[in-house]
Amino acid sequence: MKKLLKIFTTKEDGAVTVDWVVMCAAIVMLSVSAIGAVQSSVDTLARALSGEVSNKKADPGD
């Protein structure tokens, strides 16, 4: 049993997979956080641009 436990603890075949899963999860969480942080600012900017475009369409004389 001790020999089997020693072999189990020294093998590192799946360690790289675990590292990649953790790194990918961290990237996804950071991306979601970044989107949440800038969402309201982008929405405000889009509304302002929409208003400007609507004003230009309504008054083509400028």
GISUL-V186178 format. One record per pair of residues at least 12 apart in sequence whose C-alpha atoms are under 10 Angstrom apart, sorted by the first residue. I is the first residue (numbers start at 1). J is the second residue. D is the distance in Angstrom with one decimal. If there is no record, write none. Layout:
I J D
I J D
//
This chain:
none
//
